[in-house]
Amino acid sequence: MKTLVTSTLAGAMALGMTATFAFAQDVTLRCQHFLSPKASVPARFMQPWADKVMADSDGRIKVELYPAMQLGGKPPALYDQIRDGVIDCGWALPGYTPGRFPESEAFELPFMTSMSAEASSKALWDYSQKYLLDRMGDIHLMAMHLHGPGVVHTKGDPIASPADFAGLKLRGPSRQANALLEALGATPVGIPVPAFPEALSKGVVDGGVIPWEIVPPLKVHELADSHTQIGGDRALYNTVFIWGMNKAVYDGLPDDLKAVIDANSGVEVSGLAGRAMDEGDEVGEQVTAGTDNSIVTLDDAAVAEMRAIGEKQTDAWIAEMADAGLDGAAMVADAQALVAKYADN
């Protein structure tokens, strides 16, 4: 009887320890972003990513997505929230904290990226492995991506030439986008994208630059009258986005769960995030085309004039980086080569 009791207790303890150990390896990731859950990236990238991570881990990793900053804070704070463990993972824009991640700006320079967000996002991931891992080493990067071609949305008459930018107050998303708007004669106003509709409706701005994909969620097609696309094979501007995890959370995962995260990170996953933007662009343009708003595309001569302005801005950025002890010329050359590589695939 004593032997039986001892064996039973030992077995129960072993089972208890096993259950505790298994439970300890389960993890819930709370991931925050600032968009509506219906926007392209949350609906077409974040949720499918979360579903796949949960499936690949046999349910041991649960991913909770919190849209519209439901866990608190403002969009510019997202990177620090990831770093500090306020959230386990999230979606952040380096451009919302100007000067903090200077290397990322190479992909935000005028006419740097191709018209495919999927292709350019793959280029950005490769670029990040050389230029951004040190600067962003305090988080665990899972993906980096870009949006599709920026479009200018305004009240009143459409912008039909570079001269039409003069005197307009236009919302811009980043330091480089704002510098381009200023060089074109507009007054740039730095506003996170969730605040753009209110600024437009109240006349704080005359318009702004955003890609097509975010137009329906923000109802910009109901507030603006005109939409100007930039022709050619390169985007007017772009914005860098990161999908990152708290470093301590990632490091604390057992190896098999780290492998799940690793398998859902990297160049192909970055491309999927970009593809979500491309697909959203198609929807956003179709929705806007169904209204009585004006949609124009600048001709080759206008684009050439704007690209010449953009080249001067790029030269100025290279000089600025040199003054900061960074090789801006190499960053631009590498970015251009990577964009061309993936654009040709």
Salt bridges, closest charged atoms under 4 A:
ASP26 OD1 - ARG60 NE 3.89
ASP56 OD2 - LYS52 NZ 2.76
GLU64 OE2 - LYS62 NZ 3.76
ASP80 OD1 - ARG83 NH1 3.33
ASP80 OD1 - ARG100 NH2 2.54
ASP84 OD1 - ARG83 NE 2.76
GLU103 OE2 - ARG135 NH2 2.68
GLU105 OE1 - ARG175 NH2 2.71
GLU118 OE2 - ARG275 NH2 3.07
ASP126 OD2 - LYS341 NZ 3.88
GLU198 OE2 - LYS202 NZ 2.64
GLU222 OE2 - HIS221 NE2 3.94
ASP233 OD1 - ARG307 NH1 3.21
ASP256 OD2 - ARG60 NH1 2.66
GLU268 OE1 - LYS122 NZ 3.50
GLU279 OE1 - ARG44 NH1 3.30
GLU320 OE2 - ARG175 NH1 3.05
ASP334 OD2 - LYS130 NZ 2.85
